[in-house]
């Protein structure tokens, strides 16, 4: 991942995000609840590096404290959407046609439900909270993940080694965990990283609507909500949280693409060579030479196909 510029950018930004989230638990430049009515909407200075907001609070301190909140929301939304999506995929590729068709129809019907509408429905009994954001994002992105991963899982389910495992008496759950999930990991990584990035945007939007993070809890969405009304007068107060959200969302999206390229043997020639070397070492010398020639030919065909596709695009 580090060899590509997109991978380096995503790793650096995500590492800084995690580090700032940990540091903010113990230290911020100014205590986040410290306000000064005589120093509202101040420009960046030595005391307040990013300026102050309408209550005189330090913007940098609130962004640092909010990073931990957004990190927790992203992680919880990714876990929930991943678990829900994989459970739906397991049902959608089930050998029981009635179950699989019912789940497919149900997913197609529920995927049209907007995340904002779901959050508004949940906010009625729960009120504005992190749980509303996590459940709304996890449910919506889990459905989308299942819909996108299902074709790849179906291809793996029809493969010869899966059919052989079924005839050998291996259970459906074990087949799903040992054969289907590894085949969909590259697609899964991309979708989960996009879910994490979209959850950051969803938190900001839902908080602005009043159904997201409550006002007493720091978050990037809260920093945007309190300053966006004065964007024409004090644009810097909106610039900083907006810039942080943009950088993190871009890094999360690039992280999934870089991780997929790194762990997929089709797109990573180094990994493909390592797998081929491991397979050759376990064979007798004559079979090893024959397999080496076949793998080299297949590798060249894959690389030529990739180059041909890029040239066509």
Buried (B, 14 or more C-beta within 10 A) or exposed (E): BEEBEBBBBBBEBBEBBEEBBEEBEEEBEBEBEEBBEEBBBBEBEEEBBBBBBBBBBBBBBBBBBBBBBBBBBBEBBBEBBBEBBBBBBBBBBBEEEEEBEBBBEBBEEBEEBEBBEBBBBBBEEEEBBBBBBBBBBBBBBBBBBBBBBBEBBBBBBEEEEBEEBBEEEBEBEEBBEEBBBEBBBBBBBBBBBBBBBBBBBBBBBBBBBEBBBBEEBBBBBBBBBBBBEBBEEBEBBBBBBBEBBEBBBBBBBBBBBBBBBBBBBBBBEEBBBEEBEEEBEEEEEEEBEEBBEEBEEEBEEBBEEEEEEEEEE
